[in-house]
Amino acid sequence: MDSMVNITGTWLGTYWQMGKPTRFEATFVQNGNVLYGNILDDGYLGEATLQGEAVGRNIKFVKSYISTTKQRASVNYNGTITEDENSMQGRWDFFGMLGFENWEAHRNEENLEDELRKYITVQVPKNVKELEQSSTR
């Protein structure tokens, strides 16, 4: 029996279209096998919602762009999650209409740590020495 993967969290990724990479940030929320969340493209299409499922190490989801200026484009993503659950890769397509292209993503641990550090730096009181002594038991 495949142990349940959990991909909840922030991921950084890239998808390729006609050889050109577009970076994106995805936030996945996983509940059992069900996935939902959102994606922000570093491109003119911008923000999208996602909905899909992760079964074993297989992932599939539909990305739907929110933009109201154009038709709500939906993109189909399929892929595989690595055993350490820290990266995934696969193919995406407009439901088979324009052929298949590659995408990949990895967990955004580094960024989270940076954010945390910024937050901690802001919160640190004046008497840091005192604080450090109390924390080194």
DSSP file with accessible surface (Angstrom, degrees, kcal/mol):
  #  RESIDUE AA STRUCTURE BP1 BP2  ACC     N-H-->O    O-->H-N    N-H-->O    O-->H-N    TCO  KAPPA ALPHA  PHI   PSI    X-CA   Y-CA   Z-CA
    1    1 A M              0   0  233      0, 0.0     2,-0.3     0, 0.0     3,-0.0   0.000 360.0 360.0 360.0 126.2    0.0    0.0    0.0
    2    2 A D        -     0   0   96      1,-0.1    54,-0.2     3,-0.0     2,-0.1  -0.546 360.0-122.4 -68.9 125.8    1.4    3.4   -1.0
    3    3 A S        -     0   0   91     -2,-0.3     2,-0.3     1,-0.1    -1,-0.1  -0.462  38.2 -95.8 -68.6 146.2    1.7    5.7    2.0
    4    4 A M        -     0   0  108     -2,-0.1     2,-0.2     1,-0.0    -1,-0.1  -0.453  36.4-145.1 -68.3 123.6   -0.2    8.9    1.4
    5    5 A V        -     0   0    5     51,-0.4     2,-0.4    -2,-0.3    51,-0.1  -0.537   7.5-154.8 -80.5 155.7    1.8   11.7    0.1
    6    6 A N        +     0   0   80     -2,-0.2    27,-0.0     1,-0.1    -2,-0.0  -0.944  19.0 172.9-134.0 116.0    1.0   15.2    1.3
    7    7 A I        +     0   0    0     -2,-0.4    21,-0.3     2,-0.0    -1,-0.1   0.235  27.2 143.8-106.1  12.5    2.0   18.1   -0.9
    8    8 A T        +     0   0   60     19,-0.1     2,-0.3    22,-0.1    21,-0.2  -0.265  44.7  53.2 -52.1 133.2    0.2   20.9    1.1
    9    9 A G  E    S-A   28   0A  24     19,-2.5    19,-2.6     2,-0.0     2,-0.4  -0.832  93.1 -39.4 135.7-170.5    2.3   24.0    1.0
   10   10 A T  E     -A   27   0A  38     -2,-0.3    98,-2.8    17,-0.2     2,-0.3  -0.787  50.3-174.9 -98.5 134.4    4.0   26.5   -1.3
   11   11 A W  E     -AB  26 107A   0     15,-3.2    15,-2.9    -2,-0.4     2,-0.4  -0.948  16.5-146.0-127.3 145.9    5.8   25.2   -4.4
   12   12 A L  E     +AB  25 106A  26     94,-3.0    94,-2.8    -2,-0.3     2,-0.3  -0.938  32.8 162.5-109.1 136.0    7.9   27.0   -7.0
   13   13 A G  E     -AB  24 105A   0     11,-3.1    11,-2.5    -2,-0.4     2,-0.3  -0.844  30.5-141.2-144.7 178.7    7.7   25.8  -10.6
   14   14 A T  E     -AB  23 104A  10     90,-2.7    90,-2.4    -2,-0.3     2,-0.4  -0.994   9.9-167.2-142.0 137.5    8.2   26.3  -14.2
   15   15 A Y  E     -AB  22 103A  12      7,-2.4     7,-2.6    -2,-0.3     2,-0.4  -0.957  15.7-139.6-123.0 150.5    6.2   25.3  -17.2
   16   16 A W  E     -A   21   0A  85     86,-2.5     2,-0.4    -2,-0.4    -2,-0.0  -0.889  15.9-176.8-109.1 138.7    7.5   25.5  -20.8
   17   17 A Q  E >  S-A   20   0A  61      3,-2.2     3,-2.1    -2,-0.4    84,-0.0  -0.965  78.6 -20.9-134.9 116.7    5.5   26.6  -23.8
   18   18 A M  T 3  S-     0   0  159     -2,-0.4    -1,-0.1     1,-0.3    83,-0.0   0.913 129.0 -50.5  49.4  46.6    7.1   26.4  -27.2
   19   19 A G  T 3  S+     0   0   63      1,-0.2    -1,-0.3     0, 0.0    -3,-0.0   0.347 114.6 116.6  81.6  -8.2   10.5   26.3  -25.5
   20   20 A K  E <   -A   17   0A 156     -3,-2.1    -3,-2.2     2,-0.0     2,-0.2  -0.828  57.9-138.5 -99.7 126.9    9.9   29.4  -23.4
   21   21 A P  E     -A   16   0A  80      0, 0.0     2,-0.4     0, 0.0    -5,-0.2  -0.567  14.4-168.9 -83.0 142.6    9.8   28.9  -19.6
   22   22 A T  E     -A   15   0A  32     -7,-2.6    -7,-2.4    -2,-0.2     2,-0.2  -0.998  16.2-140.2-125.5 126.8    7.3   30.6  -17.3
   23   23 A R  E     +A   14   0A 113     -2,-0.4    19,-2.9    19,-0.3     2,-0.3  -0.542  24.5 179.2 -81.1 151.0    7.8   30.6  -13.6
   24   24 A F  E     -AC  13  41A   8    -11,-2.5   -11,-3.1    17,-0.2     2,-0.5  -0.982  25.0-140.3-147.9 158.5    4.9   30.1  -11.2
   25   25 A E  E     -AC  12  40A  74     15,-2.1    15,-2.8    -2,-0.3     2,-0.4  -0.992  23.0-167.2-118.3 127.9    4.2   29.8   -7.5
   26   26 A A  E     -AC  11  39A   0    -15,-2.9   -15,-3.2    -2,-0.5     2,-0.6  -0.940  12.6-159.9-117.9 138.1    1.6   27.2   -6.5
   27   27 A T  E     -AC  10  38A  44     11,-3.1    11,-1.5    -2,-0.4     2,-0.4  -0.979  17.2-166.5-114.3 115.2   -0.1   26.8   -3.1
   28   28 A F  E     -AC   9  37A   3    -19,-2.6   -19,-2.5    -2,-0.6     2,-0.5  -0.855  12.3-169.5-101.9 138.4   -1.6   23.3   -2.7
   29   29 A V  E     - C   0  36A  51      7,-3.1     7,-2.2    -2,-0.4     2,-0.5  -0.997  14.0-164.2-121.0 121.2   -4.0   22.3    0.0
   30   30 A Q  E     + C   0  35A  18     -2,-0.5     2,-0.4     5,-0.2     5,-0.2  -0.919  15.0 178.0-112.5 131.1   -4.5   18.6    0.2
   31   31 A N  E >  S- C   0  34A 115      3,-3.0     3,-1.9    -2,-0.5     2,-0.3  -0.918  71.2 -49.5-130.1 101.5   -7.4   16.9    1.9
   32   32 A G  T 3  S-     0   0   38     -2,-0.4    22,-0.1     1,-0.3    21,-0.0  -0.558 122.4 -26.0  66.4-125.3   -7.2   13.1    1.5
   33   33 A N  T 3  S+     0   0   69     -2,-0.3    21,-2.4    -3,-0.1    -1,-0.3   0.570 118.6 103.5 -91.4 -10.6   -6.7   12.6   -2.2
   34   34 A V  E <   -CD  31  53A  82     -3,-1.9    -3,-3.0    19,-0.2     2,-0.4  -0.547  52.3-166.5 -81.8 135.6   -8.4   15.9   -3.1
   35   35 A L  E     +CD  30  52A   0     17,-2.8    17,-2.5    -2,-0.3     2,-0.3  -0.951  15.8 155.0-118.1 140.0   -6.3   18.9   -4.0
   36   36 A Y  E     +CD  29  51A 112     -7,-2.2    -7,-3.1    -2,-0.4     2,-0.3  -0.943  17.8 103.8-149.6 173.0   -7.2   22.5   -4.3
   37   37 A G  E     -CD  28  50A  16     13,-1.4    13,-2.2    -2,-0.3     2,-0.3  -0.995  54.9 -75.8 154.3-155.4   -5.4   25.8   -4.2
   38   38 A N  E     -CD  27  49A  69    -11,-1.5   -11,-3.1    -2,-0.3     2,-0.4  -0.964  21.1-150.1-145.9 163.1   -4.1   28.6   -6.4
   39   39 A I  E     -CD  26  48A   0      9,-2.6     9,-2.8    -2,-0.3     2,-0.5  -0.989   3.7-157.7-132.7 137.7   -1.3   29.4   -8.8
   40   40 A L  E     -CD  25  47A  90    -15,-2.8   -15,-2.1    -2,-0.4     2,-0.3  -0.974  15.7-151.6-118.1 115.1    0.3   32.7   -9.6
   41   41 A D  E     -C   24   0A   8      5,-2.2     2,-1.5    -2,-0.5   -17,-0.2  -0.627  17.7-132.7 -81.5 143.8    2.1   32.8  -13.0
   42   42 A D  S    S+     0   0  125    -19,-2.9   -19,-0.3    -2,-0.3     2,-0.3  -0.489  85.1  68.4 -87.5  61.5    5.0   35.1  -13.6
   43   43 A G  S >  S-     0   0   42     -2,-1.5     3,-1.2   -21,-0.1    -2,-0.1  -0.950 105.2 -73.6-165.8-178.7    3.3   36.2  -16.8
   44   44 A Y  T 3  S+     0   0  195     -2,-0.3    -2,-0.0     1,-0.3    -3,-0.0   0.717 118.7  65.5 -68.3 -20.7    0.4   38.0  -18.3
   45   45 A L  T 3  S+     0   0   25      1,-0.2    22,-0.4    21,-0.0    -1,-0.3   0.805  81.4 172.9 -74.0 -27.4   -2.1   35.3  -17.4
   46   46 A G    <   +     0   0   18     -3,-1.2    -5,-2.2    -5,-0.1    -1,-0.2  -0.335  37.2  26.9  70.1-128.4   -1.6   35.9  -13.7
   47   47 A E  E     +D   40   0A 102     -7,-0.2    19,-2.6    -2,-0.1    20,-0.6  -0.435  58.4 170.4 -88.4 144.7   -3.7   34.1  -11.1
   48   48 A A  E     -DE  39  65A   0     -9,-2.8    -9,-2.6    17,-0.3     2,-0.3  -0.968  26.2-130.7-143.1 156.6   -5.4   30.8  -11.4
   49   49 A T  E     -DE  38  64A  52     15,-2.6    15,-2.8    -2,-0.3     2,-0.4  -0.723  23.7-151.5 -99.7 160.7   -7.3   28.4   -9.2
   50   50 A L  E     +DE  37  63A   5    -13,-2.2   -13,-1.4    -2,-0.3     2,-0.3  -0.983  16.2 175.0-135.3 148.7   -6.4   24.7   -9.2
   51   51 A Q  E     +DE  36  62A 141     11,-1.6    11,-3.0    -2,-0.4     2,-0.3  -0.980  29.1  95.9-149.6 134.7   -8.4   21.6   -8.4
   52   52 A G  E     -DE  35  61A  24    -17,-2.5   -17,-2.8    -2,-0.3     2,-0.3  -0.911  53.8 -83.8 180.0-147.8   -7.5   18.0   -8.7
   53   53 A E  E     -DE  34  60A  77      7,-2.9     7,-2.4    -2,-0.3     2,-0.5  -0.993   9.0-147.5-153.2 153.8   -6.2   14.9   -6.9
   54   54 A A  E     + E   0  59A   1    -21,-2.4     2,-0.5    -2,-0.3     5,-0.2  -0.992  20.6 178.1-122.1 119.0   -3.0   13.2   -5.7
   55   55 A V  E >   - E   0  58A  70      3,-2.4     3,-2.4    -2,-0.5     2,-0.2  -0.985  65.8 -39.6-124.6 119.1   -3.2    9.4   -5.6
   56   56 A G  T 3  S-     0   0   19     -2,-0.5   -51,-0.4     1,-0.3     0, 0.0  -0.476 124.8 -30.4  60.9-127.9   -0.1    7.6   -4.6
   57   57 A R  T 3  S+     0   0   80     -2,-0.2    24,-3.4   -53,-0.1     2,-0.4   0.265 117.9 104.2-103.3  13.7    2.7    9.6   -6.2
   58   58 A N  E <   -EF  55  80A 102     -3,-2.4    -3,-2.4    22,-0.2     2,-0.4  -0.783  49.9-170.9 -96.3 136.5    0.5   10.6   -9.2
   59   59 A I  E     +EF  54  79A   3     20,-2.5    20,-2.5    -2,-0.4     2,-0.3  -0.968  10.3 169.3-125.7 139.7   -0.8   14.1   -9.3
   60   60 A K  E     +EF  53  78A  99     -7,-2.4    -7,-2.9    -2,-0.4     2,-0.3  -0.972   8.6 157.6-146.6 138.2   -3.3   15.7  -11.7
   61   61 A F  E     -EF  52  77A   3     16,-2.1    16,-3.1    -2,-0.3     2,-0.5  -0.987  34.9-124.7-153.4 160.4   -5.1   19.0  -11.5
   62   62 A V  E     -EF  51  76A  45    -11,-3.0   -11,-1.6    -2,-0.3     2,-0.5  -0.947  20.5-152.8-109.5 127.8   -6.9   21.5  -13.7
   63   63 A K  E     -EF  50  75A   1     12,-3.1    12,-2.8    -2,-0.5     2,-0.5  -0.904  11.5-169.0-101.0 123.1   -5.6   25.1  -13.6
   64   64 A S  E     -EF  49  74A  19    -15,-2.8   -15,-2.6    -2,-0.5    10,-0.2  -0.954  18.1-132.6-118.2 117.1   -8.3   27.7  -14.3
   65   65 A Y  E     -E   48   0A   5      8,-2.4   -17,-0.3    -2,-0.5   -19,-0.1  -0.398   7.2-153.5 -69.1 140.3   -7.2   31.3  -14.9
   66   66 A I        +     0   0   64    -19,-2.6   -18,-0.1   -21,-0.2    -1,-0.1   0.775  51.0 125.3 -85.1 -28.1   -9.3   33.9  -13.0
   67   67 A S        -     0   0   33    -20,-0.6     3,-0.2   -22,-0.4     6,-0.1   0.043  45.5-160.4 -41.5 129.2   -8.8   36.8  -15.4
   68   68 A T  S    S+     0   0  139      1,-0.2    -1,-0.2     4,-0.1     4,-0.1   0.601  80.2  74.2 -89.2 -12.6  -12.1   38.2  -16.5
   69   69 A T  S    S+     0   0  119      2,-0.1     2,-0.3     0, 0.0    -1,-0.2   0.755 103.9  32.7 -75.3 -23.4  -10.7   40.0  -19.6
   70   70 A K  S    S-     0   0   74     -3,-0.2     3,-0.0     1,-0.1     0, 0.0  -0.832 105.3 -74.5-125.6 167.1  -10.3   36.7  -21.5
   71   71 A Q        -     0   0  184     -2,-0.3     2,-1.4     1,-0.2    -6,-0.1  -0.285  61.6 -94.6 -57.0 145.9  -12.2   33.5  -21.6
   72   72 A R        -     0   0  143     -4,-0.1     2,-0.3    -6,-0.1    -1,-0.2  -0.481  48.6-154.6 -69.4  93.3  -11.5   31.4  -18.5
   73   73 A A        -     0   0   35     -2,-1.4    -8,-2.4    -6,-0.1     2,-0.4  -0.536   6.4-158.8 -73.7 133.0   -8.7   29.2  -19.9
   74   74 A S  E     -F   64   0A  40     -2,-0.3     2,-0.4   -10,-0.2   -10,-0.2  -0.941   3.9-163.7-114.7 138.4   -8.3   25.8  -18.3
   75   75 A V  E     -F   63   0A   3    -12,-2.8   -12,-3.1    -2,-0.4     2,-0.5  -0.962  13.4-136.7-124.6 137.9   -5.1   23.8  -18.4
   76   76 A N  E     -FG  62  93A  35     17,-3.0    17,-2.1    -2,-0.4     2,-0.4  -0.822  19.8-168.0 -97.5 124.5   -4.7   20.2  -17.6
   77   77 A Y  E     +FG  61  92A   1    -16,-3.1   -16,-2.1    -2,-0.5     2,-0.4  -0.952   8.7 175.1-115.2 134.2   -1.7   19.1  -15.5
   78   78 A N  E     +FG  60  91A  64     13,-2.5    13,-1.8    -2,-0.4     2,-0.3  -0.988  19.0 132.4-130.9 144.4   -0.4   15.5  -15.0
   79   79 A G  E     -FG  59  90A  10    -20,-2.5   -20,-2.5    -2,-0.4     2,-0.4  -0.970  45.1-100.4-171.2-175.1    2.7   14.5  -13.1
   80   80 A T  E     -FG  58  89A  66      9,-2.6     9,-1.8    -2,-0.3     2,-0.4  -0.978  24.0-140.0-127.6 137.4    4.6   12.4  -10.6
   81   81 A I  E     - G   0  88A   0    -24,-3.4     7,-0.2    -2,-0.4   -76,-0.0  -0.809  28.3-116.7 -96.7 134.7    5.7   13.4   -7.2
   82   82 A T    >   -     0   0   48      5,-2.9     3,-1.9    -2,-0.4     5,-0.1  -0.256  27.4-107.1 -67.4 161.5    9.2   12.3   -6.1
   83   83 A E  T 3  S+     0   0  160      1,-0.3    -1,-0.1     2,-0.1    -2,-0.0   0.840 121.1  53.9 -59.9 -35.5    9.6    9.8   -3.2
   84   84 A D  T 3  S-     0   0  102      1,-0.1    -1,-0.3     3,-0.0    -2,-0.1   0.493 106.3-130.8 -79.5   0.3   10.9   12.6   -0.9
   85   85 A E  S <  S+     0   0   51     -3,-1.9    -2,-0.1     2,-0.2     3,-0.1   0.718  79.0 109.7  62.0  22.5    7.8   14.6   -1.7
   86   86 A N  S    S+     0   0   65      1,-0.2    21,-2.3    20,-0.1     2,-0.3   0.525  76.2  24.4-107.5  -7.7    9.9   17.7   -2.4
   87   87 A S  E     - H   0 106A  40     19,-0.2    -5,-2.9    -5,-0.1     2,-0.3  -0.984  56.8-172.0-150.3 164.4    9.5   17.9   -6.2
   88   88 A M  E     -GH  81 105A   3     17,-2.6    17,-2.6    -2,-0.3     2,-0.3  -0.977   4.6-179.1-151.1 154.6    7.2   16.9   -9.0
   89   89 A Q  E     +GH  80 104A 134     -9,-1.8    -9,-2.6    -2,-0.3     2,-0.3  -0.989  17.6 119.7-154.4 159.0    7.2   17.0  -12.8
   90   90 A G  E     -GH  79 103A  17     13,-2.4    13,-2.1    -2,-0.3     2,-0.3  -0.916  50.9 -59.5 178.4-151.6    5.0   16.1  -15.7
   91   91 A R  E     -GH  78 102A 114    -13,-1.8   -13,-2.5    -2,-0.3     2,-0.3  -0.924  33.0-161.8-126.0 147.0    3.2   17.3  -18.7
   92   92 A W  E     +GH  77 101A   8      9,-3.1     9,-2.4    -2,-0.3     2,-0.3  -0.906  13.9 167.0-126.0 158.3    0.5   19.9  -19.3
   93   93 A D  E     -G   76   0A   4    -17,-2.1   -17,-3.0    -2,-0.3     2,-1.4  -0.984  48.5-106.3-160.1 161.1   -1.9   20.4  -22.1
   94   94 A F  S >  S-     0   0   44      5,-0.4     3,-2.0    -2,-0.3   -19,-0.1  -0.589  91.3 -65.7 -88.1  65.2   -5.1   22.3  -23.1
   95   95 A F  T 3  S-     0   0  111     -2,-1.4    -1,-0.1     1,-0.3     5,-0.1   0.889  98.3 -52.8  49.2  47.1   -7.0   19.0  -22.9
   96   96 A G  T 3  S+     0   0   44      3,-0.2     3,-0.5   -20,-0.1    -1,-0.3   0.391 112.7 114.6  80.4  -2.1   -5.1   17.5  -25.8
   97   97 A M  S <  S+     0   0  151     -3,-2.0    -2,-0.1     1,-0.2     3,-0.1   0.864  85.7  22.3 -74.7 -36.1   -5.7   20.4  -28.2
   98   98 A L  S    S-     0   0  128      1,-0.4    -1,-0.2    -4,-0.0    -3,-0.1   0.065 112.4-101.7-120.4  25.2   -2.2   21.7  -28.7
   99   99 A G        -     0   0   37     -3,-0.5    -5,-0.4    -5,-0.1    -1,-0.4  -0.169  51.2 -60.8  78.8-179.8    0.0   18.7  -27.7
  100  100 A F        -     0   0  112     -7,-0.1     2,-0.3    -4,-0.1    -7,-0.2  -0.798  45.4-174.6-110.1 143.3    1.8   18.2  -24.4
  101  101 A E  E     - H   0  92A  47     -9,-2.4    -9,-3.1    -2,-0.3     2,-0.1  -0.902  26.6 -98.9-132.2 164.9    4.5   20.3  -22.8
  102  102 A N  E     + H   0  91A  84     -2,-0.3   -86,-2.5   -11,-0.2     2,-0.3  -0.458  33.6 171.9 -87.3 153.2    6.7   19.9  -19.7
  103  103 A W  E     -BH  15  90A   5    -13,-2.1   -13,-2.4   -88,-0.2     2,-0.3  -0.971   4.0-178.3-147.4 157.4    6.4   21.4  -16.2
  104  104 A E  E     -BH  14  89A  52    -90,-2.4   -90,-2.7    -2,-0.3     2,-0.3  -0.982   0.3-177.4-151.2 157.8    8.2   20.9  -12.9
  105  105 A A  E     -BH  13  88A   1    -17,-2.6   -17,-2.6    -2,-0.3     2,-0.3  -0.990   5.7-164.3-153.1 155.0    7.9   22.2   -9.4
  106  106 A H  E     -BH  12  87A  57    -94,-2.8   -94,-3.0    -2,-0.3   -19,-0.2  -0.976  38.2 -84.8-140.7 155.4    9.7   21.9   -6.0
  107  107 A R  E     -B   11   0A  38    -21,-2.3     2,-1.1    -2,-0.3     3,-0.3  -0.289  33.5-133.4 -58.7 142.1    8.8   22.8   -2.5
  108  108 A N     >  +     0   0    3    -98,-2.8     4,-1.3     1,-0.2    -1,-0.1  -0.455  53.9 140.0 -97.0  59.9    9.5   26.4   -1.5
  109  109 A E  H  >  +     0   0   87     -2,-1.1     4,-2.2     2,-0.2    -1,-0.2   0.945  66.5  56.1 -66.6 -47.4   11.3   25.7    1.8
  110  110 A E  H  > S+     0   0  102     -3,-0.3     4,-2.3     1,-0.2    -1,-0.2   0.909 107.3  48.8 -54.1 -48.8   14.0   28.4    1.4
  111  111 A N  H  > S+     0   0   67      1,-0.2     4,-2.7     2,-0.2    -1,-0.2   0.883 108.0  53.8 -60.4 -41.1   11.5   31.2    0.9
  112  112 A L  H  X S+     0   0   91     -4,-1.3     4,-2.6     1,-0.2    -1,-0.2   0.920 108.9  49.4 -59.8 -43.3    9.5   30.1    3.9
  113  113 A E  H  X S+     0   0  105     -4,-2.2     4,-2.8     2,-0.2    -2,-0.2   0.905 110.5  50.5 -63.8 -41.1   12.7   30.3    6.1
  114  114 A D  H  X S+     0   0   70     -4,-2.3     4,-2.6     2,-0.2    -2,-0.2   0.929 111.0  48.6 -60.8 -45.8   13.5   33.7    4.7
  115  115 A E  H  X S+     0   0  105     -4,-2.7     4,-2.5     1,-0.2    -2,-0.2   0.919 112.0  49.3 -58.8 -45.0   10.0   34.9    5.5
  116  116 A L  H  X S+     0   0  105     -4,-2.6     4,-3.1     1,-0.2    -2,-0.2   0.921 110.1  50.8 -61.5 -43.8   10.3   33.5    9.0
  117  117 A R  H  X S+     0   0  136     -4,-2.8     4,-3.0     2,-0.2    -1,-0.2   0.918 110.0  49.6 -61.6 -44.0   13.6   35.1    9.5
  118  118 A K  H  X S+     0   0  122     -4,-2.6     4,-2.2     2,-0.2    -1,-0.2   0.938 113.0  47.8 -58.3 -45.8   12.3   38.5    8.4
  119  119 A Y  H  X S+     0   0  142     -4,-2.5     4,-2.0     1,-0.2    -2,-0.2   0.934 112.7  47.4 -62.7 -45.8    9.4   38.1   10.7
  120  120 A I  H  X S+     0   0   89     -4,-3.1     4,-1.4     1,-0.2    -1,-0.2   0.922 109.5  54.3 -62.7 -43.0   11.6   37.1   13.6
  121  121 A T  H  < S+     0   0  101     -4,-3.0     3,-0.5     1,-0.2    -1,-0.2   0.912 109.8  47.5 -57.7 -43.5   14.0   40.0   13.0
  122  122 A V  H  < S+     0   0  113     -4,-2.2    -1,-0.2     1,-0.2    -2,-0.2   0.884 114.4  46.9 -64.4 -37.8   11.0   42.4   13.2
  123  123 A Q  H  < S+     0   0  110     -4,-2.0    -1,-0.2    -5,-0.2    -2,-0.2   0.600  81.5 117.1 -83.0 -13.3    9.8   40.8   16.4
  124  124 A V     <  -     0   0   57     -4,-1.4     4,-0.1    -3,-0.5     2,-0.0  -0.356  60.7-134.5 -63.2 127.6   13.1   40.7   18.3
  125  125 A P        -     0   0   55      0, 0.0     3,-0.2     0, 0.0     6,-0.1  -0.271  24.4-101.9 -75.0 171.1   13.0   42.8   21.4
  126  126 A K  S    S+     0   0  204      1,-0.2     2,-1.9     2,-0.1     3,-0.3   0.883 113.2  63.8 -60.8 -43.4   15.9   45.2   22.4
  127  127 A N     >  +     0   0   76      1,-0.2     4,-1.5     2,-0.1    -1,-0.2  -0.451  59.5 153.0 -88.0  70.1   17.4   42.9   25.0
  128  128 A V  H  >  +     0   0   49     -2,-1.9     4,-2.9     1,-0.2     5,-0.2   0.886  66.6  60.7 -65.7 -40.1   18.4   40.1   22.7
  129  129 A K  H  > S+     0   0  148     -3,-0.3     4,-2.3     1,-0.2    -1,-0.2   0.937 105.0  48.3 -53.5 -49.6   21.2   38.8   24.9
  130  130 A E  H  > S+     0   0  125      1,-0.2     4,-2.0     2,-0.2    -1,-0.2   0.913 112.0  49.9 -56.3 -45.5   18.8   38.1   27.7
  131  131 A L  H  X S+     0   0   85     -4,-1.5     4,-1.5     1,-0.2    -1,-0.2   0.910 108.9  51.2 -62.2 -44.5   16.5   36.3   25.3
  132  132 A E  H  X S+     0   0  103     -4,-2.9     4,-1.2     1,-0.2    -1,-0.2   0.895 109.1  51.4 -63.7 -39.1   19.4   34.1   23.9
  133  133 A Q  H  < S+     0   0  133     -4,-2.3     3,-0.4    -5,-0.2    -1,-0.2   0.927 109.5  49.4 -65.2 -40.6   20.5   33.1   27.4
  134  134 A S  H  < S+     0   0   73     -4,-2.0    -1,-0.2     1,-0.2    -2,-0.2   0.790 110.8  50.8 -70.4 -24.0   16.9   32.0   28.4
  135  135 A S  H  < S+     0   0   80     -4,-1.5     2,-1.2     1,-0.2    -1,-0.2   0.692  94.7  74.4 -88.7 -19.0   16.6   29.9   25.2
  136  136 A T     <        0   0  107     -4,-1.2    -1,-0.2    -3,-0.4    -4,-0.0  -0.753 360.0 360.0 -95.2  88.2   19.9   28.0   25.6
  137  137 A R              0   0  269     -2,-1.2    -3,-0.1    -3,-0.0    -2,-0.0  -0.697 360.0 360.0 -84.9 360.0   18.9   25.7   28.3
